Structures are given as structure tokens and as C-alpha cells.
Amino acid sequence: MSKGRIFTIEEKCTGCNKCIAVCPVDCANHAYHAADGSRKVKLDDEYCIHCGACMEA
């Protein structure tokens, strides 16, 4: 699976949901529980408009 310009590095994601809060596209980010039980956020490149708001957050 190829990565777009903006993507999630799962190991560095703390699951704080700040990226979801600032994203102007409701369905571009998805919160989920990782195998170890921690919360993570995954970016859906199909809906992402690559505005960079999540990166600033």
C-alpha cells in the first residue's frame, strides 16, 4: 500500500485526537484501538485534502 503526502506513523501516534479535531474533512481520519489496546488515528488518503492542518496540530 503506497503512502500519500500525509500519513500516520503508528509508532509515534499517541491517540490524542488533535488531528481529528482540526481536520476540515469529517471522514479523513479514523480513531481505532491498536493490538496492544492503545488508541491510534489512521488517515484515509482517499478523503484527505492534504491541507496540513493535522500536521500543525
C-alpha distance matrix in Angstrom:
0.0 3.8 6.6 9.7 13.2 13.8 11.7 13.1 14.0 14.8 17.6 19.4 19.2 22.8 22.4 25.1 23.7 25.1 22.0 22.3 26.0 25.8 22.9 24.6 22.1 22.7 19.4 17.0 17.1 17.4 19.4 19.0 20.5 18.7 19.8 22.6 23.9 23.2 22.1 18.8 17.2 13.7 13.0 12.0 11.0 12.5 15.8 15.9 18.6 18.0 21.6 21.3 23.5 21.4 21.4 25.2 25.6
3.8 0.0 3.8 6.6 9.9 11.3 10.0 12.3 13.3 15.1 17.8 18.9 19.0 22.7 22.6 24.9 23.5 24.3 21.0 21.7 25.2 24.5 21.6 23.2 21.0 22.2 19.4 16.4 16.9 18.0 20.2 20.4 22.2 20.5 22.1 24.5 25.7 24.5 23.1 19.5 17.5 14.0 12.6 11.8 9.8 11.8 14.9 14.3 16.5 15.4 19.1 18.7 21.4 19.6 19.2 23.0 23.9
6.6 3.8 0.0 3.8 6.7 7.6 6.4 9.1 10.6 12.9 15.6 16.1 16.1 19.9 19.8 21.8 20.4 20.9 17.5 18.6 22.0 21.1 18.5 20.3 18.5 19.9 17.4 14.1 14.4 15.9 18.0 18.8 20.7 19.2 21.3 23.4 24.3 22.6 20.9 17.2 15.0 11.7 9.9 10.0 7.9 10.8 13.3 11.8 14.0 12.4 15.9 15.2 17.8 16.0 15.5 19.2 20.2
9.7 6.6 3.8 0.0 3.8 5.4 6.3 9.9 12.1 14.8 17.6 17.4 17.1 20.6 20.3 21.8 19.9 19.9 16.3 17.4 20.5 19.0 16.2 17.7 16.1 18.1 16.0 12.5 13.5 15.8 18.4 19.8 22.3 21.3 23.8 25.7 26.2 24.2 22.0 18.2 15.4 12.4 9.6 9.4 6.3 9.2 11.1 9.2 10.6 8.9 12.5 12.3 15.3 14.1 13.7 17.2 18.6
13.2 9.9 6.7 3.8 0.0 3.8 6.6 10.2 12.3 15.5 17.9 16.9 16.8 20.3 20.3 21.2 19.5 18.8 15.3 17.0 19.7 17.7 15.3 16.8 16.1 18.5 17.2 13.5 14.4 17.2 19.5 21.3 23.7 22.9 25.6 27.1 27.5 25.0 22.8 19.0 16.2 13.7 10.8 11.5 8.6 11.6 12.6 9.6 10.1 7.2 10.3 9.6 13.0 12.3 11.2 14.5 16.5
13.8 11.3 7.6 5.4 3.8 0.0 3.8 7.2 9.8 12.7 15.3 14.0 13.5 16.7 16.6 17.5 15.7 15.1 11.6 13.5 16.2 14.5 12.4 14.5 13.9 16.0 14.8 11.0 11.2 14.1 16.1 18.2 20.6 20.0 23.0 24.2 24.3 21.7 19.3 15.6 12.7 10.7 7.9 9.6 7.8 11.3 11.5 8.3 9.5 6.6 9.2 7.7 10.5 9.0 8.3 11.9 13.3
11.7 10.0 6.4 6.3 6.6 3.8 0.0 3.8 6.6 9.2 12.1 11.5 10.8 14.3 14.2 15.8 14.4 14.6 11.4 13.0 16.2 15.4 13.4 16.0 14.9 16.1 14.5 10.8 10.1 12.0 13.7 15.2 17.3 16.4 19.3 20.6 20.9 18.4 16.3 12.5 10.0 7.7 6.0 8.3 7.7 11.5 12.1 9.6 11.9 9.8 12.3 10.6 12.6 10.0 9.7 13.5 14.0
13.1 12.3 9.1 9.9 10.2 7.2 3.8 0.0 3.8 5.7 8.7 8.2 7.2 10.8 10.9 12.9 12.1 12.9 10.3 12.0 15.3 15.3 13.8 17.0 16.1 16.5 14.9 11.7 9.7 10.8 11.4 12.5 14.2 13.1 16.1 17.1 17.4 14.8 12.9 9.1 7.3 6.0 6.2 9.5 10.2 13.9 14.2 12.0 14.7 12.8 14.7 12.5 13.5 10.2 10.1 13.7 13.3
14.0 13.3 10.6 12.1 12.3 9.8 6.6 3.8 0.0 3.8 5.6 5.6 6.4 10.1 11.4 13.7 14.0 14.8 12.9 14.9 18.0 18.1 17.2 20.5 19.8 20.1 18.6 15.5 13.2 13.7 13.6 13.9 14.6 12.7 15.2 15.7 16.7 14.1 13.1 9.8 9.3 8.8 9.9 13.0 13.6 17.3 17.9 15.7 18.2 15.9 17.8 15.1 16.3 12.9 11.9 15.3 15.0
14.8 15.1 12.9 14.8 15.5 12.7 9.2 5.7 3.8 0.0 3.8 5.4 5.2 8.4 9.4 12.5 13.0 14.8 13.4 14.8 18.0 18.9 18.1 21.5 20.5 20.2 18.4 15.9 13.0 12.5 11.5 11.1 11.2 9.0 11.4 11.9 13.0 10.6 10.0 7.0 7.8 7.9 10.4 13.5 15.0 18.3 18.9 17.2 20.2 18.4 20.2 17.7 18.2 14.6 14.3 17.4 16.4
17.6 17.8 15.6 17.6 17.9 15.3 12.1 8.7 5.6 3.8 0.0 3.8 5.7 8.2 10.5 13.3 14.9 16.3 15.6 17.5 20.2 21.1 20.8 24.4 23.8 23.5 22.0 19.5 16.5 15.9 14.4 13.7 12.9 10.3 12.1 11.5 13.1 10.7 11.2 9.1 10.8 11.6 14.0 17.2 18.5 22.0 22.5 20.6 23.4 21.2 22.7 19.8 20.3 16.7 15.8 18.6 17.5
19.4 18.9 16.1 17.4 16.9 14.0 11.5 8.2 5.6 5.4 3.8 0.0 3.8 6.3 9.2 11.1 12.9 13.6 13.1 15.6 17.9 18.5 18.7 22.4 22.3 22.3 21.4 18.7 15.7 15.8 14.3 14.6 14.3 12.5 14.9 14.0 14.9 11.7 11.5 9.3 10.4 11.8 13.7 17.3 18.4 22.0 22.0 19.6 22.0 19.6 20.5 17.3 17.5 14.0 12.8 15.2 14.1
19.2 19.0 16.1 17.1 16.8 13.5 10.8 7.2 6.4 5.2 5.7 3.8 0.0 3.8 5.6 7.9 9.3 10.6 10.2 12.2 14.7 15.7 15.9 19.6 19.4 19.0 18.2 15.9 12.6 12.4 10.7 11.3 11.5 10.6 13.7 13.1 13.1 9.6 8.4 6.0 7.0 9.1 11.3 15.0 16.8 20.1 19.7 17.6 20.1 18.3 19.1 16.1 15.8 12.0 11.9 14.2 12.4
22.8 22.7 19.9 20.6 20.3 16.7 14.3 10.8 10.1 8.4 8.2 6.3 3.8 0.0 3.8 5.5 8.3 9.9 10.9 12.5 14.3 16.0 16.8 20.6 20.7 19.9 19.5 17.7 14.2 13.6 11.0 11.6 11.2 11.0 14.0 12.6 11.9 8.1 7.0 6.4 8.4 11.5 14.0 17.6 19.8 22.9 22.0 20.1 22.6 20.9 21.2 18.2 17.1 13.5 13.7 15.3 12.8
22.4 22.6 19.8 20.3 20.3 16.6 14.2 10.9 11.4 9.4 10.5 9.2 5.6 3.8 0.0 3.8 5.5 8.3 9.3 9.9 11.8 14.1 14.7 18.3 18.2 16.8 16.5 15.3 11.5 10.5 7.6 8.6 9.0 10.0 13.4 12.7 11.0 7.5 4.8 4.4 6.0 9.7 12.3 15.7 18.3 21.0 19.8 18.3 21.0 20.0 20.3 17.8 16.3 12.7 14.0 15.6 12.7
25.1 24.9 21.8 21.8 21.2 17.5 15.8 12.9 13.7 12.5 13.3 11.1 7.9 5.5 3.8 0.0 3.8 5.6 8.0 8.9 9.6 11.9 13.5 17.1 17.7 16.5 17.0 15.9 12.4 12.1 9.6 11.6 12.3 13.7 17.1 16.1 14.2 10.7 8.0 8.0 8.5 12.1 14.0 17.3 19.8 22.4 20.6 18.8 21.0 19.9 19.5 17.0 14.8 11.6 13.1 13.8 10.3
23.7 23.5 20.4 19.9 19.5 15.7 14.4 12.1 14.0 13.0 14.9 12.9 9.3 8.3 5.5 3.8 0.0 3.8 5.4 5.1 6.3 9.0 10.1 13.6 13.9 12.6 13.4 12.4 9.1 9.3 7.6 10.5 12.4 14.3 18.0 17.8 15.6 12.5 9.0 8.2 7.0 10.3 11.6 14.6 17.1 19.3 17.3 15.7 17.9 17.3 16.9 14.9 12.6 9.6 12.0 12.9 9.5
25.1 24.3 20.9 19.9 18.8 15.1 14.6 12.9 14.8 14.8 16.3 13.6 10.6 9.9 8.3 5.6 3.8 0.0 3.8 5.4 5.1 6.5 8.7 12.2 13.6 13.1 14.6 13.2 10.6 11.9 11.0 14.2 16.1 17.6 21.3 20.9 19.1 15.7 12.5 11.3 9.7 12.4 12.7 15.8 17.7 20.1 17.7 15.5 17.0 16.0 14.8 12.6 9.8 7.3 9.6 9.6 6.0
22.0 21.0 17.5 16.3 15.3 11.6 11.4 10.3 12.9 13.4 15.6 13.1 10.2 10.9 9.3 8.0 5.4 3.8 0.0 3.8 5.5 5.5 6.1 9.9 10.9 11.1 12.0 10.0 7.8 10.1 10.3 13.6 16.1 17.3 21.1 21.3 19.8 16.5 13.2 11.0 8.3 10.0 9.5 12.5 14.0 16.5 14.3 11.8 13.4 12.4 11.6 9.6 7.3 4.2 7.3 8.4 5.9
22.3 21.7 18.6 17.4 17.0 13.5 13.0 12.0 14.9 14.8 17.5 15.6 12.2 12.5 9.9 8.9 5.1 5.4 3.8 0.0 3.8 5.6 5.3 8.6 8.8 7.9 9.2 8.2 5.9 7.8 8.3 12.1 15.0 16.9 20.7 21.3 19.3 16.5 12.8 11.0 8.1 9.7 9.3 11.5 13.8 15.5 12.9 11.4 13.3 13.4 12.9 11.8 9.5 7.2 10.7 11.8 9.3
26.0 25.2 22.0 20.5 19.7 16.2 16.2 15.3 18.0 18.0 20.2 17.9 14.7 14.3 11.8 9.6 6.3 5.1 5.5 3.8 0.0 3.8 5.8 8.4 9.9 9.2 11.5 11.1 9.5 11.2 11.3 15.0 17.7 19.9 23.7 23.9 21.6 18.6 15.0 13.9 11.5 13.4 13.0 15.1 17.1 18.6 15.6 14.0 15.1 15.3 13.8 12.9 9.6 8.4 11.9 11.7 8.8
25.8 24.5 21.1 19.0 17.7 14.5 15.4 15.3 18.1 18.9 21.1 18.5 15.7 16.0 14.1 11.9 9.0 6.5 5.5 5.6 3.8 0.0 3.8 6.3 8.9 9.7 12.2 11.0 10.4 13.1 13.9 17.6 20.5 22.2 26.0 26.3 24.4 21.3 17.8 16.0 13.2 14.5 13.1 15.1 16.2 17.8 14.7 12.5 12.8 12.6 10.5 9.8 6.2 6.3 9.7 9.1 7.1
22.9 21.6 18.5 16.2 15.3 12.4 13.4 13.8 17.2 18.1 20.8 18.7 15.9 16.8 14.7 13.5 10.1 8.7 6.1 5.3 5.8 3.8 0.0 3.8 5.5 6.9 9.0 7.6 7.8 11.1 12.9 16.6 19.8 21.5 25.2 26.0 24.3 21.5 17.9 15.6 12.2 12.6 10.5 11.8 12.8 14.1 10.9 8.9 9.4 9.9 8.5 8.7 6.2 6.2 9.9 10.5 9.4
24.6 23.2 20.3 17.7 16.8 14.5 16.0 17.0 20.5 21.5 24.4 22.4 19.6 20.6 18.3 17.1 13.6 12.2 9.9 8.6 8.4 6.3 3.8 0.0 3.8 6.4 9.2 8.6 10.2 13.4 15.7 19.4 22.8 24.6 28.3 29.4 27.5 24.9 21.2 19.0 15.5 15.4 12.9 13.3 13.9 14.2 10.6 9.2 8.7 10.4 8.7 10.3 8.2 9.5 12.8 13.1 12.5
22.1 21.0 18.5 16.1 16.1 13.9 14.9 16.1 19.8 20.5 23.8 22.3 19.4 20.7 18.2 17.7 13.9 13.6 10.9 8.8 9.9 8.9 5.5 3.8 0.0 3.8 5.7 5.6 8.1 11.2 14.1 17.5 21.2 23.0 26.5 28.0 26.3 24.0 20.3 18.0 14.3 13.6 11.0 10.4 11.3 11.1 7.3 7.1 7.7 10.2 9.9 11.7 10.5 10.9 14.2 15.4 14.8
22.7 22.2 19.9 18.1 18.5 16.0 16.1 16.5 20.1 20.2 23.5 22.3 19.0 19.9 16.8 16.5 12.6 13.1 11.1 7.9 9.2 9.7 6.9 6.4 3.8 0.0 3.8 5.8 7.2 9.2 11.8 15.2 18.9 21.1 24.6 26.2 24.0 22.1 18.3 16.5 13.1 12.8 11.1 10.7 12.7 12.4 8.9 9.5 11.1 13.4 13.4 14.6 12.9 12.4 16.1 17.3 15.8
19.4 19.4 17.4 16.0 17.2 14.8 14.5 14.9 18.6 18.4 22.0 21.4 18.2 19.5 16.5 17.0 13.4 14.6 12.0 9.2 11.5 12.2 9.0 9.2 5.7 3.8 0.0 3.8 5.7 7.1 10.5 13.4 17.1 19.1 22.4 24.4 22.5 20.9 17.4 15.2 11.8 10.6 9.0 7.6 10.1 9.5 6.6 8.2 10.9 13.2 14.2 15.3 14.4 13.3 16.7 18.6 17.4
17.0 16.4 14.1 12.5 13.5 11.0 10.8 11.7 15.5 15.9 19.5 18.7 15.9 17.7 15.3 15.9 12.4 13.2 10.0 8.2 11.1 11.0 7.6 8.6 5.6 5.8 3.8 0.0 3.8 6.9 10.4 13.3 17.0 18.3 21.7 23.5 22.2 20.2 16.7 13.9 10.2 8.5 5.9 5.0 7.0 7.6 5.0 5.1 8.2 9.9 11.3 12.1 11.8 10.5 13.5 15.8 15.0
17.1 16.9 14.4 13.5 14.4 11.2 10.1 9.7 13.2 13.0 16.5 15.7 12.6 14.2 11.5 12.4 9.1 10.6 7.8 5.9 9.5 10.4 7.8 10.2 8.1 7.2 5.7 3.8 0.0 3.8 6.8 9.9 13.5 14.9 18.4 20.0 18.5 16.4 12.9 10.2 6.5 5.7 4.6 5.9 8.9 10.4 8.6 8.0 11.2 11.9 13.0 12.7 12.0 9.6 12.5 15.0 13.5
17.4 18.0 15.9 15.8 17.2 14.1 12.0 10.8 13.7 12.5 15.9 15.8 12.4 13.6 10.5 12.1 9.3 11.9 10.1 7.8 11.2 13.1 11.1 13.4 11.2 9.2 7.1 6.9 3.8 0.0 3.8 6.5 10.2 12.1 15.5 17.3 15.5 13.9 10.5 8.3 5.4 5.2 6.4 7.5 11.1 12.3 11.1 11.4 14.8 15.5 16.8 16.3 15.4 12.7 15.4 17.9 15.9
19.4 20.2 18.0 18.4 19.5 16.1 13.7 11.4 13.6 11.5 14.4 14.3 10.7 11.0 7.6 9.6 7.6 11.0 10.3 8.3 11.3 13.9 12.9 15.7 14.1 11.8 10.5 10.4 6.8 3.8 0.0 3.8 7.2 9.6 13.2 14.4 12.3 10.5 6.9 5.7 4.3 6.4 9.0 10.9 14.4 16.0 14.8 14.7 18.0 18.3 19.2 18.1 16.8 13.7 16.2 18.4 15.8
19.0 20.4 18.8 19.8 21.3 18.2 15.2 12.5 13.9 11.1 13.7 14.6 11.3 11.6 8.6 11.6 10.5 14.2 13.6 12.1 15.0 17.6 16.6 19.4 17.5 15.2 13.4 13.3 9.9 6.5 3.8 0.0 3.8 6.4 9.7 11.3 9.3 8.4 5.8 5.4 6.2 7.6 11.0 12.6 16.2 17.7 17.2 17.4 21.0 21.1 22.5 21.2 20.2 16.9 19.0 21.4 18.9
20.5 22.2 20.7 22.3 23.7 20.6 17.3 14.2 14.6 11.2 12.9 14.3 11.5 11.2 9.0 12.3 12.4 16.1 16.1 15.0 17.7 20.5 19.8 22.8 21.2 18.9 17.1 17.0 13.5 10.2 7.2 3.8 0.0 3.8 6.7 7.8 5.5 5.5 4.6 6.0 8.5 10.3 14.0 15.9 19.3 21.1 20.8 20.8 24.4 24.2 25.5 23.9 23.0 19.4 21.1 23.5 20.9
18.7 20.5 19.2 21.3 22.9 20.0 16.4 13.1 12.7 9.0 10.3 12.5 10.6 11.0 10.0 13.7 14.3 17.6 17.3 16.9 19.9 22.2 21.5 24.6 23.0 21.1 19.1 18.3 14.9 12.1 9.6 6.4 3.8 0.0 3.8 5.4 5.3 5.4 6.2 6.4 9.3 10.5 14.2 16.3 19.2 21.4 21.8 21.5 25.0 24.4 26.1 24.2 23.8 20.1 21.2 23.8 21.6
19.8 22.1 21.3 23.8 25.6 23.0 19.3 16.1 15.2 11.4 12.1 14.9 13.7 14.0 13.4 17.1 18.0 21.3 21.1 20.7 23.7 26.0 25.2 28.3 26.5 24.6 22.4 21.7 18.4 15.5 13.2 9.7 6.7 3.8 0.0 3.8 5.5 7.5 9.5 10.1 13.1 13.8 17.5 19.2 22.1 24.1 24.8 24.7 28.4 27.8 29.6 27.7 27.5 23.7 24.6 27.4 25.2
22.6 24.5 23.4 25.7 27.1 24.2 20.6 17.1 15.7 11.9 11.5 14.0 13.1 12.6 12.7 16.1 17.8 20.9 21.3 21.3 23.9 26.3 26.0 29.4 28.0 26.2 24.4 23.5 20.0 17.3 14.4 11.3 7.8 5.4 3.8 0.0 3.8 5.7 8.9 10.5 14.0 15.5 19.3 21.6 24.3 26.7 27.1 26.6 30.1 29.1 30.6 28.4 27.9 24.1 24.7 27.1 24.8
23.9 25.7 24.3 26.2 27.5 24.3 20.9 17.4 16.7 13.0 13.1 14.9 13.1 11.9 11.0 14.2 15.6 19.1 19.8 19.3 21.6 24.4 24.3 27.5 26.3 24.0 22.5 22.2 18.5 15.5 12.3 9.3 5.5 5.3 5.5 3.8 0.0 3.8 6.6 9.3 12.8 14.9 18.7 20.9 24.0 26.2 26.1 25.8 29.2 28.6 29.8 27.7 26.8 23.1 24.2 26.3 23.6
23.2 24.5 22.6 24.2 25.0 21.7 18.4 14.8 14.1 10.6 10.7 11.7 9.6 8.1 7.5 10.7 12.5 15.7 16.5 16.5 18.6 21.3 21.5 24.9 24.0 22.1 20.9 20.2 16.4 13.9 10.5 8.4 5.5 5.4 7.5 5.7 3.8 0.0 3.8 6.5 10.2 12.9 16.6 19.3 22.2 24.7 24.3 23.6 26.8 25.9 26.9 24.5 23.5 19.8 20.8 22.7 20.0
22.1 23.1 20.9 22.0 22.8 19.3 16.3 12.9 13.1 10.0 11.2 11.5 8.4 7.0 4.8 8.0 9.0 12.5 13.2 12.8 15.0 17.8 17.9 21.2 20.3 18.3 17.4 16.7 12.9 10.5 6.9 5.8 4.6 6.2 9.5 8.9 6.6 3.8 0.0 3.8 7.1 10.2 13.7 16.4 19.5 21.8 21.1 20.3 23.5 22.9 23.7 21.6 20.3 16.7 18.2 20.1 17.3
18.8 19.5 17.2 18.2 19.0 15.6 12.5 9.1 9.8 7.0 9.1 9.3 6.0 6.4 4.4 8.0 8.2 11.3 11.0 11.0 13.9 16.0 15.6 19.0 18.0 16.5 15.2 13.9 10.2 8.3 5.7 5.4 6.0 6.4 10.1 10.5 9.3 6.5 3.8 0.0 3.8 6.7 10.2 13.1 16.0 18.6 18.1 17.1 20.3 19.5 20.6 18.5 17.7 14.0 15.3 17.7 15.3
17.2 17.5 15.0 15.4 16.2 12.7 10.0 7.3 9.3 7.8 10.8 10.4 7.0 8.4 6.0 8.5 7.0 9.7 8.3 8.1 11.5 13.2 12.2 15.5 14.3 13.1 11.8 10.2 6.5 5.4 4.3 6.2 8.5 9.3 13.1 14.0 12.8 10.2 7.1 3.8 0.0 3.8 6.7 9.8 12.7 15.2 14.4 13.3 16.6 16.0 17.1 15.4 14.6 11.1 12.9 15.5 13.4
13.7 14.0 11.7 12.4 13.7 10.7 7.7 6.0 8.8 7.9 11.6 11.8 9.1 11.5 9.7 12.1 10.3 12.4 10.0 9.7 13.4 14.5 12.6 15.4 13.6 12.8 10.6 8.5 5.7 5.2 6.4 7.6 10.3 10.5 13.8 15.5 14.9 12.9 10.2 6.7 3.8 0.0 3.8 6.5 9.4 11.9 11.8 11.1 14.6 14.2 16.1 14.8 14.9 11.6 13.3 16.4 15.1
13.0 12.6 9.9 9.6 10.8 7.9 6.0 6.2 9.9 10.4 14.0 13.7 11.3 14.0 12.3 14.0 11.6 12.7 9.5 9.3 13.0 13.1 10.5 12.9 11.0 11.1 9.0 5.9 4.6 6.4 9.0 11.0 14.0 14.2 17.5 19.3 18.7 16.6 13.7 10.2 6.7 3.8 0.0 3.8 6.0 8.8 8.6 7.3 10.9 10.6 12.8 12.1 12.6 9.9 11.7 15.0 14.3
12.0 11.8 10.0 9.4 11.5 9.6 8.3 9.5 13.0 13.5 17.2 17.3 15.0 17.6 15.7 17.3 14.6 15.8 12.5 11.5 15.1 15.1 11.8 13.3 10.4 10.7 7.6 5.0 5.9 7.5 10.9 12.6 15.9 16.3 19.2 21.6 20.9 19.3 16.4 13.1 9.8 6.5 3.8 0.0 3.8 5.4 5.8 6.2 10.0 10.8 13.5 13.8 14.6 12.6 14.6 17.8 17.4
11.0 9.8 7.9 6.3 8.6 7.8 7.7 10.2 13.6 15.0 18.5 18.4 16.8 19.8 18.3 19.8 17.1 17.7 14.0 13.8 17.1 16.2 12.8 13.9 11.3 12.7 10.1 7.0 8.9 11.1 14.4 16.2 19.3 19.2 22.1 24.3 24.0 22.2 19.5 16.0 12.7 9.4 6.0 3.8 0.0 3.8 5.4 5.0 8.1 8.6 11.9 12.6 14.3 13.0 14.3 17.6 18.0
12.5 11.8 10.8 9.2 11.6 11.3 11.5 13.9 17.3 18.3 22.0 22.0 20.1 22.9 21.0 22.4 19.3 20.1 16.5 15.5 18.6 17.8 14.1 14.2 11.1 12.4 9.5 7.6 10.4 12.3 16.0 17.7 21.1 21.4 24.1 26.7 26.2 24.7 21.8 18.6 15.2 11.9 8.8 5.4 3.8 0.0 3.8 5.9 8.5 10.4 13.5 15.1 16.5 15.7 17.4 20.4 20.7
15.8 14.9 13.3 11.1 12.6 11.5 12.1 14.2 17.9 18.9 22.5 22.0 19.7 22.0 19.8 20.6 17.3 17.7 14.3 12.9 15.6 14.7 10.9 10.6 7.3 8.9 6.6 5.0 8.6 11.1 14.8 17.2 20.8 21.8 24.8 27.1 26.1 24.3 21.1 18.1 14.4 11.8 8.6 5.8 5.4 3.8 0.0 3.8 6.4 9.1 11.4 13.3 14.1 13.6 16.0 18.5 18.5
15.9 14.3 11.8 9.2 9.6 8.3 9.6 12.0 15.7 17.2 20.6 19.6 17.6 20.1 18.3 18.8 15.7 15.5 11.8 11.4 14.0 12.5 8.9 9.2 7.1 9.5 8.2 5.1 8.0 11.4 14.7 17.4 20.8 21.5 24.7 26.6 25.8 23.6 20.3 17.1 13.3 11.1 7.3 6.2 5.0 5.9 3.8 0.0 3.8 5.5 8.0 9.5 10.7 10.3 12.4 15.0 15.4
18.6 16.5 14.0 10.6 10.1 9.5 11.9 14.7 18.2 20.2 23.4 22.0 20.1 22.6 21.0 21.0 17.9 17.0 13.4 13.3 15.1 12.8 9.4 8.7 7.7 11.1 10.9 8.2 11.2 14.8 18.0 21.0 24.4 25.0 28.4 30.1 29.2 26.8 23.5 20.3 16.6 14.6 10.9 10.0 8.1 8.5 6.4 3.8 0.0 3.8 5.6 8.5 10.0 11.0 12.7 14.6 15.7
18.0 15.4 12.4 8.9 7.2 6.6 9.8 12.8 15.9 18.4 21.2 19.6 18.3 20.9 20.0 19.9 17.3 16.0 12.4 13.4 15.3 12.6 9.9 10.4 10.2 13.4 13.2 9.9 11.9 15.5 18.3 21.1 24.2 24.4 27.8 29.1 28.6 25.9 22.9 19.5 16.0 14.2 10.6 10.8 8.6 10.4 9.1 5.5 3.8 0.0 3.8 5.6 8.2 9.1 9.8 12.0 13.7
21.6 19.1 15.9 12.5 10.3 9.2 12.3 14.7 17.8 20.2 22.7 20.5 19.1 21.2 20.3 19.5 16.9 14.8 11.6 12.9 13.8 10.5 8.5 8.7 9.9 13.4 14.2 11.3 13.0 16.8 19.2 22.5 25.5 26.1 29.6 30.6 29.8 26.9 23.7 20.6 17.1 16.1 12.8 13.5 11.9 13.5 11.4 8.0 5.6 3.8 0.0 3.8 5.7 8.0 8.9 9.9 11.9
21.3 18.7 15.2 12.3 9.6 7.7 10.6 12.5 15.1 17.7 19.8 17.3 16.1 18.2 17.8 17.0 14.9 12.6 9.6 11.8 12.9 9.8 8.7 10.3 11.7 14.6 15.3 12.1 12.7 16.3 18.1 21.2 23.9 24.2 27.7 28.4 27.7 24.5 21.6 18.5 15.4 14.8 12.1 13.8 12.6 15.1 13.3 9.5 8.5 5.6 3.8 0.0 3.8 5.4 5.2 6.5 8.9
23.5 21.4 17.8 15.3 13.0 10.5 12.6 13.5 16.3 18.2 20.3 17.5 15.8 17.1 16.3 14.8 12.6 9.8 7.3 9.5 9.6 6.2 6.2 8.2 10.5 12.9 14.4 11.8 12.0 15.4 16.8 20.2 23.0 23.8 27.5 27.9 26.8 23.5 20.3 17.7 14.6 14.9 12.6 14.6 14.3 16.5 14.1 10.7 10.0 8.2 5.7 3.8 0.0 3.8 5.4 5.3 6.4
21.4 19.6 16.0 14.1 12.3 9.0 10.0 10.2 12.9 14.6 16.7 14.0 12.0 13.5 12.7 11.6 9.6 7.3 4.2 7.2 8.4 6.3 6.2 9.5 10.9 12.4 13.3 10.5 9.6 12.7 13.7 16.9 19.4 20.1 23.7 24.1 23.1 19.8 16.7 14.0 11.1 11.6 9.9 12.6 13.0 15.7 13.6 10.3 11.0 9.1 8.0 5.4 3.8 0.0 3.8 5.5 5.1
21.4 19.2 15.5 13.7 11.2 8.3 9.7 10.1 11.9 14.3 15.8 12.8 11.9 13.7 14.0 13.1 12.0 9.6 7.3 10.7 11.9 9.7 9.9 12.8 14.2 16.1 16.7 13.5 12.5 15.4 16.2 19.0 21.1 21.2 24.6 24.7 24.2 20.8 18.2 15.3 12.9 13.3 11.7 14.6 14.3 17.4 16.0 12.4 12.7 9.8 8.9 5.2 5.4 3.8 0.0 3.8 5.5
25.2 23.0 19.2 17.2 14.5 11.9 13.5 13.7 15.3 17.4 18.6 15.2 14.2 15.3 15.6 13.8 12.9 9.6 8.4 11.8 11.7 9.1 10.5 13.1 15.4 17.3 18.6 15.8 15.0 17.9 18.4 21.4 23.5 23.8 27.4 27.1 26.3 22.7 20.1 17.7 15.5 16.4 15.0 17.8 17.6 20.4 18.5 15.0 14.6 12.0 9.9 6.5 5.3 5.5 3.8 0.0 3.8
25.6 23.9 20.2 18.6 16.5 13.3 14.0 13.3 15.0 16.4 17.5 14.1 12.4 12.8 12.7 10.3 9.5 6.0 5.9 9.3 8.8 7.1 9.4 12.5 14.8 15.8 17.4 15.0 13.5 15.9 15.8 18.9 20.9 21.6 25.2 24.8 23.6 20.0 17.3 15.3 13.4 15.1 14.3 17.4 18.0 20.7 18.5 15.4 15.7 13.7 11.9 8.9 6.4 5.1 5.5 3.8 0.0
